[in-house]
């Protein structure tokens, strides 16, 4: 008896459940009207920046897009060629070892191929950032960070793929539902583990010494009713000259982290505006919102995989060394799964970034309400844009597709409305 109709029903049900969960979370936790009275129209670029500043930002943005978009196109092209062509499937099926070793080898090799083909664009982008004074550190340090990032990618992707293929081997007909639940759980676990496991790989964190700034930050946390375990300074200046801060962790592990560049180079009122914005994310549990949406998205993704992946013919057993199980998926499907995941990431970007912009706008509004310092907020947005050479007027379609934050002109308009 053909198991495909039954398996398809399971996959379709999993995808529909994920969509329903995503819609409910988005409807109840995303601030679709983040500013009372509506978001004001962007101000004119000339009212914030000089002509030279605008030209410099546009020059950097233009070449930054050339290198980053070229990298994206090439990586997708290679992923699709390996994922949907015969060569990738045959190569993966010929890998040696136990099935989980073969999955690990396939993920590692495909990740390295993706990095190698995009490395020239990454080098060009870093050189651009060096030329514009936005990057710091040696090429060897950059290379080490690159290697660390690839290791994190391989480990996290391998865990997900081994879990998925393992579910398919154990439950050939029910794997989309079980694998979807496991993928959602991994998203939740990863969100909790990231600040404790991954962040220390890239930065050293030192406790902010007692003083006026630390006292004011903790007072802001009290005003926003956010429990903070500590205030830390990250040694970000070893790789960048840009300014940033963030709040990471949950509950008793939550900490406010400031880049050392922010502490050293920014007026106190502007620093507090940054911190108030980040504390707002903690106040509204925005990290949890993103995590829950990601978990629902994982459920949708695995359900769709169950519909899109070709099934192998009946025959064989779960112990088959080929890694193929009746009605399930084989090791040869790993390149296709990764290709589909890469395509899904790009296709779903407008939804993810549209939600992110709403959340970021609410954090801006909260920072303005808590600090009651709109001038400092406006000055901060100008400073951040100048330090990062942010394009004040990015192409509308690019902002809609890739922009995770409001533009600097939108944020300045919000601050000036409260002046």
Secondary structure as GFF3:
##gff-version 3
##sequence-region A 1 419
A	DSSP	alpha_helix	4	29	.	.	.	ID=ss1
A	DSSP	three_ten_helix	45	47	.	.	.	ID=ss2
A	DSSP	alpha_helix	51	84	.	.	.	ID=ss3
A	DSSP	alpha_helix	86	93	.	.	.	ID=ss4
A	DSSP	alpha_helix	99	131	.	.	.	ID=ss5
A	DSSP	alpha_helix	139	170	.	.	.	ID=ss6
A	DSSP	alpha_helix	175	197	.	.	.	ID=ss7
A	DSSP	alpha_helix	199	202	.	.	.	ID=ss8
A	DSSP	beta_strand	205	207	.	.	.	ID=ss9
A	DSSP	alpha_helix	212	223	.	.	.	ID=ss10
A	DSSP	beta_strand	230	234	.	.	.	ID=ss11
A	DSSP	three_ten_helix	236	238	.	.	.	ID=ss12
A	DSSP	beta_strand	245	248	.	.	.	ID=ss13
A	DSSP	three_ten_helix	251	253	.	.	.	ID=ss14
A	DSSP	beta_strand	255	259	.	.	.	ID=ss15
A	DSSP	alpha_helix	260	265	.	.	.	ID=ss16
A	DSSP	alpha_helix	268	283	.	.	.	ID=ss17
A	DSSP	alpha_helix	286	308	.	.	.	ID=ss18
A	DSSP	three_ten_helix	331	333	.	.	.	ID=ss19
A	DSSP	alpha_helix	334	347	.	.	.	ID=ss20
A	DSSP	alpha_helix	349	371	.	.	.	ID=ss21
A	DSSP	alpha_helix	374	388	.	.	.	ID=ss22
A	DSSP	alpha_helix	396	402	.	.	.	ID=ss23
A	DSSP	alpha_helix	408	417	.	.	.	ID=ss24
###
